[in-house]
Each structure stands twice: as structure tokens, then as C-alpha cells.
Amino acid sequence: MKKAFTMIELVFVIVVIGILAAVIVPSTRTNPTQEAAVELQSHIRYTQHLALTDDKYGTGDWYKNRWQVVIEDENLTIQSNNGARVAVDPQDSSRAYSTDYGEKYRVLFTYNNNCPEVNNVFYLSFDHLGRPLTGDLNNYTGPYTSTTTGKGLLTANCDITITGDDGEFVLVTILSETVYVSSAF
């Protein structure tokens, strides 16, 4: 006598697999607000990496050429030298490293008082040790001094709230001095 599966056994196995798939698949959907937070963290870390590896030190106004994250109306750009140099995407060297979070993820950014904006533009740059600085580098009169009050080395944690169009929000915290970036979902 041959040993084989009966039709009933095959149907039963297919039904069980279908039930498991129906339960598992909905939980694997992505959350655009959380994806935006992870990408923002990646952009901040990449900018810090560029600042550490691109030796910006010299005479004159060398400190105005530091690498910085610039966020204006949910458009993020990584640039140096007041936008004259834009970071290249490491995965595709033919395009600039920038993201329109509003279009891509449908989110809005808001900042606490410790990460001040200049004319509704958020700037985060890094010194040669990787420490965070805030404010537009064009307003800096020295490596760590700015003509705009409250700008310079980040002395308190900076919280960026990313709010999705569904009302969900994620808090991205940039710790002062260490630039450890974390998210609270």
C-alpha cells in the first residue's frame, strides 16, 4: 500500500497556512512616521560622519564650511559651505543626499526650544570632534560663537517631533555633546 497525503489533509494544511498568513501579513505593514524617524537619525549620523572625516580646520572662516543638516519645510539637505557643497548619496553617487519628508512620508517636523530655528529653518552642524552645533553657520563669528542668541554648541537635548498625517508622532532626541540620537515610538 502506498503512503501519501489524502486530499482532505492537503486542504487542511492549505487552510492553516492561509489563516496564519492572514494574521501575520497585516502586522508587517510599515509605519511612515517611524520610517521617517529612522531615516532622520540616519541622516544626522551620516552628517556627523562627514564632519569627522572631512577635516575642516584652517585659517579665516573655515568653521563656516562645516557639514550640516538643513531642514526647511520638511525638506532635508546635507550640505557644506552654505550649500555650495551638497553631500552625495552613498548608495547612488549620481544624486544629492536630500529628502523631502513631507512628500515621501507625509510628516511634519516641530522642534523644542533647545534646537532653535533661524527664520523657520533648522540647522544642525558638527565640529571636528563630532559635537553638535545649532544655527546658521553664516551667523558664526568664530568656531563656537554666533551673532544669533542661543546658537553654538548644543548644551541641552534637542527634541524633534515628527507628526504623521494620521496624528501619530515620534520623538527624535539629539543628546547634547554626545550626539546620541534616539527615537521614542
Secondary structure, 3 states (H helix, E strand, C coil): CCCCCCHHHHHHHHHHHHHHHHHHHHHHCCCHHHHHHHHHHHHHHHHHHHHHHCCCCCCCCHHHHCCEEEEECCEEEEEECCCCEECECCCCCCCECEEEHHHHCCEEEEECCCCCEECCEEEEEECCCCCEEECCHHHEEECCEECCCCCEECCCCEEEEEEECCCCEEEEEECCCCCCEEEEC
